[in-house]
Amino acid sequence: MKRFLGVFLFSTIAANFAEARSVAEIAKSKELRVGMRDRDLVYHSTGAKQLHTLIAERFADYVGKKASNVVVSKIVVSKDMANYWANDKGEVKQGEEYTPKFFSQVDIYTDVLTVNAWRQKLATSIPFLPIKESFLCNFKAGKMTFARIKAEKVKLITVKASSFHTIISKAGFADGDLIFVDDTGNVIPKVETATGNACTLLDSDFALFKSKSSKVTFAGAAGETTQALAWWVPKENKELATLAQSFWKEFQKSPEWTKLFKESYGMEFSDYLNIVGSL
């Protein structure tokens, strides 16, 4: 059966739904609306399909089979991270409870979004991949540590006021010890072109992905705490959340997941879990 993948822009989508659609309603419409950003591993408008675009297609198939109908995925592009969590006024209110406005346009966020306490007040998380902050370096560093960076005077590059900047500061580095860039997209190019040995800190999944296609090397996990990446559904849609949980449990046992993971990250899923731990 030939799959069909539609793409909608957030600003131009015509049909809104005020509350979460049931699986039966999704199946009747024959489309599962999925929220994604245009970024590596998630979705690109041109070129090869990204990992989570492919997995969203498989999940749409899964929903259709459970509901005895043909369901395809329709991508609704989120303009940025904040858009996922903004209220009706376009504001992200950490600590408050409300349904993010973007859920009026989609059934599920099939993006790589970290689980944390304030997001869990807004939506239900479907964790699928453990992550740890990890080093990415412009030389074959082996297993890098913060202690080695200090002792060997390795340059450390990050975005000011980012979560990684906070982690680095807690590890005992003053701002004067660091090199800052103005945007996450500029971090890896700065590491690649730095004079002398340089490293940065990224989430383990993205660090591995970038080490496959850039002039940088994955140098191991930096921290002890394992976090999780997740898909997200509206809190009231327990039926879809249960279905998404079942899908991931089954899919991660499949040969297709093994193949896609190896192609995306350059290592076996089991080896990855040995580095970052399990959920």
C-alpha positions as CSV (number, residue, x, y, z in Angstrom):
1,M,0.0,0.0,0.0
2,K,1.4,3.4,-1.0
3,R,1.7,5.8,1.8
4,F,0.6,9.4,1.5
5,L,2.2,12.2,3.6
6,G,0.6,15.6,3.7
7,V,2.2,18.8,5.1
8,F,0.3,21.8,6.6
9,L,1.7,25.0,7.8
10,F,0.5,26.2,11.3
11,S,-0.6,29.6,10.0
12,T,-2.7,28.4,7.1
13,I,-4.4,25.2,8.2
14,A,-8.1,25.5,7.6
15,A,-9.8,23.1,9.9
16,N,-9.5,23.5,13.6
17,F,-10.8,21.2,16.3
18,A,-11.5,22.6,19.7
19,E,-10.9,19.5,21.8
20,A,-8.9,16.3,21.5
21,R,-10.3,13.9,18.8
22,S,-10.9,10.3,19.8
23,V,-9.2,7.5,17.9
24,A,-12.5,6.7,16.2
25,E,-12.7,10.3,15.0
26,I,-9.2,10.3,13.7
27,A,-9.8,7.0,11.9
28,K,-13.0,8.4,10.4
29,S,-11.2,11.4,9.0
30,K,-8.5,9.1,7.7
31,E,-5.7,11.4,8.9
32,L,-3.6,11.7,12.0
33,R,-2.4,15.3,12.5
34,V,1.1,15.4,13.9
35,G,3.0,18.4,15.1
36,M,6.7,18.7,14.1
37,R,9.4,21.3,13.8
38,D,11.5,21.6,10.6
39,R,14.8,20.3,12.0
40,D,17.2,17.3,11.7
41,L,15.8,14.0,12.9
42,V,12.2,15.3,12.8
43,Y,11.1,16.8,9.5
44,H,12.5,18.6,6.5
45,S,10.4,20.0,3.6
46,T,13.0,18.8,1.1
47,G,15.5,16.0,0.9
48,A,15.3,12.6,2.6
49,K,12.6,11.9,5.1
50,Q,13.8,12.4,8.7
51,L,13.6,9.7,11.3
52,H,10.5,10.9,13.1
53,T,8.7,11.7,9.8
54,L,9.0,8.0,9.0
55,I,8.0,6.9,12.5
56,A,4.9,9.2,12.4
57,E,3.9,7.4,9.2
58,R,4.2,4.0,11.0
59,F,2.2,5.3,13.9
60,A,-0.6,6.5,11.6
61,D,-0.6,3.0,10.0
62,Y,-0.8,1.5,13.5
63,V,-3.7,3.8,14.5
64,G,-5.5,2.8,11.3
65,K,-5.1,-0.9,11.8
66,K,-6.4,-0.6,15.4
67,A,-9.4,1.2,14.1
68,S,-9.9,-1.0,11.0
69,N,-9.3,1.9,8.6
70,V,-6.6,3.5,6.5
71,V,-5.0,6.5,8.3
72,V,-2.2,8.7,7.0
73,S,-0.1,11.3,8.8
74,K,-0.6,15.0,8.1
75,I,2.3,17.1,9.3
76,V,1.5,20.5,10.8
77,V,4.7,22.5,11.1
78,S,5.4,24.2,14.4
79,K,7.4,27.4,13.9
80,D,9.5,26.9,17.0
81,M,9.8,25.1,20.4
82,A,7.8,27.7,22.3
83,N,4.8,27.3,19.9
84,Y,4.3,23.7,21.3
85,W,3.6,25.1,24.9
86,A,2.0,28.5,24.3
87,N,-1.4,29.3,25.7
88,D,-4.2,31.1,23.8
89,K,-2.3,34.4,24.3
90,G,0.9,33.0,22.8
91,E,2.6,32.9,26.2
92,V,4.4,29.9,27.8
93,K,3.5,29.8,31.4
94,Q,5.7,27.3,33.2
95,G,4.0,26.0,36.4
96,E,0.5,26.7,35.2
97,E,-2.0,24.1,33.9
98,Y,-3.7,24.7,30.5
99,T,-4.0,23.0,27.1
100,P,-1.5,24.4,24.7
101,K,-3.1,26.2,21.8
102,F,-1.2,24.2,19.2
103,F,-3.2,21.1,20.2
104,S,-6.2,22.8,18.5
105,Q,-4.4,22.0,15.3
106,V,-2.9,18.6,15.9
107,D,-3.6,15.3,17.6
108,I,0.0,14.6,18.8
109,Y,3.4,16.1,18.9
110,T,5.8,13.6,17.2
111,D,8.9,15.6,17.8
112,V,12.0,15.1,20.0
113,L,10.8,17.0,23.1
114,T,12.5,16.5,26.5
115,V,10.3,15.5,29.5
116,N,10.2,17.9,32.4
117,A,7.9,18.7,35.3
118,W,6.3,21.9,33.9
119,R,5.6,20.3,30.5
120,Q,3.9,17.4,32.2
121,K,1.4,19.8,33.6
122,L,0.4,20.8,30.1
123,A,0.3,17.4,28.2
124,T,0.9,13.7,28.5
125,S,4.3,12.5,27.6
126,I,5.1,9.3,25.7
127,P,8.8,8.7,26.5
128,F,10.6,6.7,23.8
129,L,14.4,7.5,24.1
130,P,16.7,8.1,27.0
131,I,19.3,10.9,26.6
132,K,22.2,12.4,28.5
133,E,24.2,15.5,27.9
134,S,27.2,14.4,25.8
135,F,30.4,15.8,24.5
136,L,31.1,16.5,20.8
137,C,34.7,17.4,20.0
138,N,36.8,18.4,17.0
139,F,39.4,15.7,17.8
140,K,39.4,12.1,18.7
141,A,39.0,12.6,22.4
142,G,38.0,9.2,23.6
143,K,35.9,9.5,26.8
144,M,35.8,13.2,27.6
145,T,35.1,14.6,31.0
146,F,34.8,18.1,32.5
147,A,38.0,17.4,34.5
148,R,39.9,16.6,31.3
149,I,38.6,19.8,29.6
150,K,40.1,21.8,32.5
151,A,43.3,19.9,32.8
152,E,44.0,19.8,29.0
153,K,42.7,23.4,28.4
154,V,40.2,22.2,25.8
155,K,38.0,25.1,24.5
156,L,34.4,24.7,25.5
157,I,31.7,26.2,23.2
158,T,28.1,26.8,24.0
159,V,25.1,29.2,23.7
160,K,24.8,31.7,26.5
161,A,21.8,31.2,28.9
162,S,21.0,27.8,27.3
163,S,20.4,24.7,29.4
164,F,23.9,23.5,28.4
165,H,25.4,26.7,29.7
166,T,23.7,26.0,33.0
167,I,25.1,22.5,33.2
168,I,28.6,23.7,32.3
169,S,28.5,26.5,34.9
170,K,27.5,23.9,37.6
171,A,30.5,21.9,36.6
172,G,32.7,24.8,37.7
173,F,33.3,26.8,34.6
174,A,33.1,30.6,34.7
175,D,31.8,32.5,31.7
176,G,35.3,33.7,31.0
177,D,36.4,30.1,30.5
178,L,33.9,29.6,27.7
179,I,33.4,30.6,24.0
180,F,29.8,31.6,23.3
181,V,27.9,31.6,20.0
182,D,24.5,33.3,19.5
183,D,22.5,30.3,18.2
184,T,22.4,26.5,18.6
185,G,22.8,26.1,14.9
186,N,26.2,27.8,15.1
187,V,27.7,25.6,17.8
188,I,29.0,22.7,15.7
189,P,30.4,24.9,12.9
190,K,32.3,26.9,15.7
191,V,33.6,23.6,17.2
192,E,34.7,22.4,13.7
193,T,36.6,25.5,12.8
194,A,38.1,26.3,16.3
195,T,41.8,26.6,16.5
196,G,43.1,23.8,18.7
197,N,41.1,21.2,20.6
198,A,37.4,22.2,21.3
199,C,34.3,20.5,22.5
200,T,30.6,21.3,23.1
201,L,27.7,19.8,25.0
202,L,24.6,18.5,23.3
203,D,22.0,15.9,24.0
204,S,23.3,12.4,23.2
205,D,20.9,11.6,20.4
206,F,21.7,14.8,18.5
207,A,25.5,14.6,19.3
208,L,25.6,11.1,17.8
209,F,23.5,12.2,14.7
210,K,25.9,15.1,14.1
211,S,29.0,13.0,14.5
212,K,27.9,11.0,11.5
213,S,27.9,14.0,9.1
214,S,30.1,16.6,10.6
215,K,33.8,17.0,11.4
216,V,33.2,16.2,15.0
217,T,33.5,13.2,17.2
218,F,31.1,11.8,19.9
219,A,33.1,11.8,23.1
220,G,30.7,10.1,25.6
221,A,28.1,11.2,28.1
222,A,28.9,14.2,30.4
223,G,26.4,13.6,33.2
224,E,24.9,11.0,35.4
225,T,21.3,11.9,35.0
226,T,19.3,10.2,32.3
227,Q,16.4,12.2,30.8
228,A,13.9,11.2,28.2
229,L,12.7,12.4,24.8
230,A,9.0,12.0,24.3
231,W,6.0,12.5,22.0
232,W,3.1,14.4,23.6
233,V,-0.7,14.3,23.5
234,P,-3.4,16.4,25.2
235,K,-4.0,15.3,28.8
236,E,-7.7,14.5,28.0
237,N,-6.8,12.1,25.2
238,K,-6.0,9.1,27.3
239,E,-7.0,6.7,24.5
240,L,-4.5,8.1,22.0
241,A,-1.8,8.2,24.7
242,T,-2.3,4.5,25.5
243,L,-2.1,3.7,21.8
244,A,1.1,5.7,21.4
245,Q,2.7,3.9,24.4
246,S,1.7,0.5,22.9
247,F,3.1,1.5,19.5
248,W,6.5,2.5,20.9
249,K,6.7,-0.6,23.0
250,E,6.1,-2.8,19.9
251,F,8.0,-0.7,17.4
252,Q,11.3,-0.7,19.4
253,K,11.3,-4.5,19.3
254,S,11.0,-4.5,15.5
255,P,13.8,-5.0,12.9
256,E,12.7,-1.7,11.3
257,W,13.5,0.3,14.5
258,T,16.9,-1.4,14.7
259,K,17.6,-0.5,11.1
260,L,16.4,3.1,11.4
261,F,18.3,3.7,14.6
262,K,21.5,2.4,13.2
263,E,21.1,4.6,10.1
264,S,20.3,7.7,12.1
265,Y,22.8,7.4,14.9
266,G,25.6,5.2,13.6
267,M,25.4,2.6,16.4
268,E,23.1,-0.2,17.6
269,F,20.3,0.7,19.9
270,S,21.6,-1.7,22.6
271,D,25.0,0.0,22.5
272,Y,23.4,3.4,22.9
273,L,21.5,2.2,26.0
274,N,24.8,1.1,27.4
275,I,26.0,4.7,27.2
276,V,23.0,6.6,28.4
277,G,21.0,4.0,30.4
278,S,17.4,2.9,30.1
279,L,14.2,4.8,30.7
